[in-house]
Structure formats: structure tokens, C-alpha cells
């Protein structure tokens, strides 16, 4: 009888790649007469006997044979990735052993397959991130997110090691359109929610590190739905030296916007084209180009709004009649050239140059005439479902002519030197930011024929309309500024990584430091340059226990030198002497891998604390952030994150996450109050399932519950007086998919369907339970009673979407 029927087993799995990191299919993996093969994605899995040394052999006609010796324990799930070598003159195997890189660094890895299948109003990488503990967003129309008490500007995003940017002027999630990252082109996604290494840039909260794939053969993927469509093409030259992935996307948010309270004429146009080209010049030189052109046009003409609120005893209704329109346009151009030079087997250099150019305009003139009163809920009356008793009438006129032209240039050199059980990484970068910005916006509010003066101006006479006002008239809110500024930045880092043994335990440690120097010139006179140093460290320990566990501690000093938006205060003026915000972070983590129902599971727990100084206070309205630009506050953030993921259903990956967060700030020693991102509790679920009798019928569930944010007060109010919170955010998106053609199927089709490798059709239901979630409040004043009413600005309701996916 064979060992498989008598002995206890372990499992070896992994991915096989060639020297260009392309997946290898049809590689034979064998030992003692037992054989399996890698699939089209280079993945393999094979069961082996335990407590017995075996030689696992990897062989392929086009590559040199590799042999790996293993000695595994009972039920061990061992990951072994192999880079196979086709050059006979280079002796020996190139092996990437199971170094648990993501576990050591505290990184969450998300597969492209999960990203593509997870339903959401704004599907993509950010949609999946929002199900993770510590990542929060109460806006399904936006791709922006906050992490562990930070705001949207505190997150780093890299594509192929190149930092990418987003538009400056966007104030509403429905204006965003498309994020930079094209999901159709993605190969790997790594995310760190804090305590990240020195090799990453100068932000306070998180790192999203994305790698686009390098294809091995021609392929094409197509997607179409009621929200738009996309096309992605993989191309490979005959000599395999040239490869390219190119994607085109179009999105239309009309389906989502039309589900809100406001009736509109809405004609958006969100289009982008993106390509990643790779050229393997020789065994030592590799070149790549990443390019993106994006054009987001947002034409918005509101017509009528009816919002119901209040209680069952006193239902209220706000009716708003609009005149005017909004015309916004965001054009971005991005290009990056990267070359990798392998000086030796141990020394690698990378040279990266990039340019980002954005042209943005925000033009609107919108007149809103509102009527506020009690809602008649008596069926059969003439005023049913309308205002029966008016308690407030008013007019609001908003005007803006905001234009921005920003050019950002980057030039960077990075190096990597490897030797026994340790390596050294280093880099130097220069960035030049040229900003031309004009802000011209104002708001006038009139109630019952009387112009309401700004709340921030202390006029002595406040008993209108009973006493005539004789003071000066002024806009309710106004900002006028023109800024031409240039920011020059020099940054550098050095980082050392090593591995050793501590008795029977494995120990990984990383230590590094970053430096950045910057200076602002232009409007408001030049400032002296500033310099900061950011030391960081990580330590990971894997005891030699029967239970597989890894313990981590990481942290250090994290600085965020101000970007242009952080230099601009509420009046629109640039304050060039704004300091870098500073955060001292400590993150304690544990990862416990175990078997349940004979399937792999992992429980990740992290406890974190951040102490922030030189804090630049800000307010958030929808997704628009306005800074005070004064560094006059200190703050802290503390919390606990849990995530349990694994195969709850055989062959699928799902997870449940829970997060607790508390973040407060103290401005000018007035005392601690909640920050705008104080998201106390978070619960997220990403779940995949299929019908046992019909495995081609799939189900995908995306559930998020967040407690309310401190965003319920007027934007001009004193946060030390008003600390109102919005209601809890509850949302469930669900998707059903019928797989018509499965890539893993060996069935041969002789009809037209034989041209497809994959084909599926799906139904998505966004906001399944039709919860009314609010992003902000609109404050309407009754001039006679002096009351102000908070009318919630609701997000999208229940929506149905049909989606078609195909691969050639």
C-alpha cells in the first residue's frame, strides 16, 4: 500500500516563475513516483509524507531541472515558490523559500481574482480594502479611504514601485469616476495599515503597493455593465522580449446618482487609457514604461430635491427647486520610465523617472430655493406627501470658478544588495512640484427675504427680521486666492533586512531611516527649507511551536511633509512654513495559522498606538479636505484590529474583520475632542460561496458596518461646541454569477463559444437592504424661530446591475 493511504501528510504549494517573473505552466513536480503539474497561472499543490526527508523535483523541457529537499511536520502547509533557470551555464537552483514575507512585514495580500469578483458600487481594489479592519469609508461613491485615524491624504499608493497621485479639487465622491489603478492589469496587491518600512515614502497612515502583470501570451478580457465597461489586452512579441498590458475603461455613474434624493440631468464621462510595456534587453537590463491618460467630465444639472426626515410624530420634508448647473473637468496625464540593471547576482540598481500633469476645473452656478416644513402623511389629502405647514423658506446661491494646473516631476535611484541571510536597500529621490491655482468661490444665503450674514462674523444685531439690519452685507462663505508655488523635495532612505535563529525560533529584523528636505517658493514669499529624519524598525519572531504563529512589533517616527493642499489654509492662502506632521507609531501583531474543517485558516490580530504632534487640523465635507495650515494641535490614535480569513467554503477565500478605533485631537490646549475620522467600530465581511449541486453558480457578498463619524455639524461651526455624529453606515452588496465557460474546464467546444477561455454573466444588487446612509448634513435655518435643521444628504439606495465578463 502506498504512503498516501497509511501515513500522515503535509502539503507543498506555490508558484513557479521564469527569470522575468512570468508564471510557468505544465511544469512537472514529482517525488517517489507521485506527480502533479503547474496550471496556467504557475500554481501547483502536492501532498507529501511527513517526518521524512524527500527530494521534490521540478522539471520542464525548456528549463533546467531543480531539486529541493524537504522535511515537513504533520499537517504542515508549506509554501515553496521557485524561479526556474533556462541558462545551463548558471549552475544551481534559484529558490525562494517560504520566508513568510507578507507575515513578517505585516502586509495584507489580496489576489486579483478576489478584487474582480467582489461586488460594489465602485468596484476595484479600494472596494476590497474597505472590508479590512482599520480601513474606513462611509462613501460608496468614492474610492478614497482612511486608515487608523488618518485622512485620505495620508495614504501612499505605488504601482510598479512608482508613486501615483489623485486629483486635487474633487469635493464629492460622485465626481471621482475612476481610480488610477486598473484592476484588469493587476498581478499583486500588498497593503500595510501602519508600521511600514523605511523604503516606503513619507506618509502617516498606510501603503498600497500594486504590481502590474508581465504576460506570457496573448490574451484579452472584456467587461460590460450598466455602469460602464472595460477592455484589457495582453501582448507578447515572438522573441518574448517585449510584453505589454493595455486597458481602456469607461464609467457612467448615472445609475447611482439617479437613485439619490435629487433629480438631475447628469451626463458624466469618465474615460482612461493605461498601458504597461516591458522590454527585456538582456539578462542584465530590463526596461518598463507605465502610462496613463484620464479624462473625467462631470456635468451636473440638479432639478428637484425632496428629503424626508424627522420622527414619526413630527415628519419633516425639505423641498428644493434648483436652477443652474455644474461643469467640472479633470484631465490627468502620467508617464513613468523604469529600468532595472542587474550588476551582479547580489547587486541590483533601479532608475525611475515619472511625470504627472493634472488640469482641473470646478465651475458652477447653482441657485437653490427651498421650502421646509411638516410632511403631510395623511393619505387622500391635497397636500399628501408634501409640505402641509411651512416653517422655513429661503434661497441659496453657490458660485465657483476654481482652476488648477499641477506638474509633478520625479527622479529616483534605488539599489538592492544581497548577501547571506541579510540584504541592504537604499535610494535617493528628487521631486519638483509646480502648482498654479486660482480659487474663486462664494455662497449667499437668503431666508424670507433677508440676507443671512456669515456665522463667523460677530455682528451686534442678530434679531432679524424683527429689527432691520443696518450693517454691511457679506457672502455667507467666500474664498478668493491665486497661488503660484514651486516645491522642491530631496529624499533618501537606507534599510537593512536580516534573518537569524534564536535557539529554535526564527527571527527577522529590519531597521532603516528616511530623510526628506523640502522648500516652498512662490506666492506668500519663499520659506526656509525644512528637513526631517524618520527612523523605523520591524521585528518578527516565529517560535518552533506545534502551532504556527508569528509575532511582530514595528514602528518608529513617521513624518508627513506638507503637500500643496496641506499648505493652503481655509482662506485659500499658502502658508509656506507649515511643518511636517509627526507620528510616533507602535504596532504589535500576531498571525496564527491553523486548520479547521481540514482547510487552512488564519487569524490576524494587531494592536496599535499613534502619538501625533505638529498636527495640521482639517475639516472633511464629503471627500473634500480643508486644512487650517497651522500645526497648532496634537493628537493620538489607538485601536485593535482582527481578521479571520480562510476557506469557509472549500476552494474559496473569505474573511471577517473587526476593528476598534479611538482618535482625538487637542488644539491650542483646549482639550481632547474626536477627530473627523474617529470611526469607533468597524465590521466587514467578504464572503464567497457556490451552489454544491451547481458549482458554476457563484455568490459574492460584501458587507460593511461602520459607526457614525463626527460629520454632523456645520462646516463653519466650532468643533469644541458641536460634536454631532452622523448615523451608522450599513451596507450590503451582493453579486450572483453564472459561469458559462470555466478556464479550468477541459471540455472542447466546437461552436463560437470555443473562442472564449472564460465567460460569465452576473447580477449585482447594491445596498441590498436599502439602508439610508448619510454622508453629510445640509443645515437649513428658520429665520423666525432661529432653529437650524440638519437635513441628511443620503447616499445611494438599492440598485440592480447586470455584468458580463469574458476572456479570450
C-alpha angles and dihedrals in degrees: 000000000000123000091250091071097044112026133068114256142220128194130235118194139158149120127284119215139177125231090278092054092252117145117256120218129197095027111154115231113190148159132171092354095310113120141180135166136227117249130230091284092052092251123141138171130189135170118232135183119266131235089020129101112240135176113230111203124205115195138171132164093240099042139057116265115255128199126197126189116218137183111183137180128235114292091358113159102210123189116209118175118187133197106205121212124222096186111092093197091068105076126208133031125287104223131182103199125200099285093157090228096173093046093047093052096040091244125155113219119206122191120226090234091062091047093052095048101043110102121227143140088251101029119195142077094317090052090061094042090060090065091060123096112258093025114101139183131156094190121081091184091062132071091204122106141180123226126209097333098323126118132239093274093059098071126096119215122191130182113192088345091305118121114234130199140209132220119283106216103050110124102169131051092228089062094059101079106172131015118225095252116085107209092203090066099046126117104167134016122191123179131188120189096197147327091059125168130274093250089073121079137268108284131117107226124031150347126223108192114189129183123197117219128257105220126222099198142010115288139154133201128195133189130181131177142148087275096055139278147260140207126199126185129192116204130187128183122232093253091047091234095110122055132166140180117198129182135189121193135185125185134183119187096192092110090057100039093047089060091065128091095262120082109218148171097233124180110169126171118194112175134159140170121204134178138180115196124188129192123189100204094176142328088284104036129060127172131193137179126202118192135173135179117186132178121184116183117185116189111176128177112176116205112173138357129195118180123178120203141141127076136307089257093048112023113187132200132199116199118188127186114200136204126181134033147246124234115187128170131185119186118180131181122190131178131169133179120200130181128185120204119193102205091178140337088280104034125065129172128197126196118196130183125175141171127200122189124181128183112190135177130182111187124165143149111184125170114197122190112190138193119197126191151108116319116234106227096171109117114231099026122121092243096045111152090005137091109291097177120026117218099167139025124179150142131232125192120192123189131179138168102175121163130175134183116186129177119187122186125189132188120179142172121196132181138194125195120184132194137153111325094336142060142191127226124189140165147173125207138184122197129185119191119191114188130186110182135171120185120188116157136135142169129212121194125195126183122189090340097311123111109233113223124225113284090222092063115080105221115180095222112069106147097096134183092023091059121037114247114234101176129100121293117235137172115269088236130000139171125184122172143136118202130183108180140163124200121194118196133187118188136171139174141189124193135181123203124188143167130208142154125257104198101298095342129092118234129196122184136179130189128178147145135217129204131194131181121186141169133190123216134174127047115040092023127285121292133214114265119258130212132198134183122210117195115191136177141184132195127188127184128191111189120209092249130143087240111067108237137156124197121201139187122182140159146101138156116330121190128189111198108207120270118208095274090053091053093054115084129208092275091054095251120134115238104200095188096063109135128226113268110243129212129183106203135190122183124185116192142179131188119195117189117195145151123255123174084358090295130110120262135172132201115201119192126181132179117193142178130188127190112196129195134177086032117186105218119223145173126223123214109180096313098330115111122200119189130209089214094211110105090219099136143070127205147172138211126198133171153133128244130195131183128178114190135167145101101318083161114035113262096012134093121228136159145194119209135188129185137183119196136175120180126170137170136209115209118196090342093293091133137267121302132167117282119232089258097051096136101171102187132022131182123178136175131190110182134175127192142158137200109266093217093041105034091176089069107086134188127202123188128193114185127175130177120181129172116238123286125227092257102110099097127084112273092239095051125108106258089212089062101036120042099159117158131212120239120273117283113236123174138159123187119185133186133194120198133187112205106216094175123020121205090218093056118107093199113126115224118199097187128077090285088070088079091068127081091189132012129171141158124206146184120217127194114197118203091009096192094041095237116184105232120181125209097189141344128253109218116216121186127214101210095200100050093031089228123141119209124209108220111190119234100222125211126220124319129215111317134180122215133182120209135190123197127187138170128195 
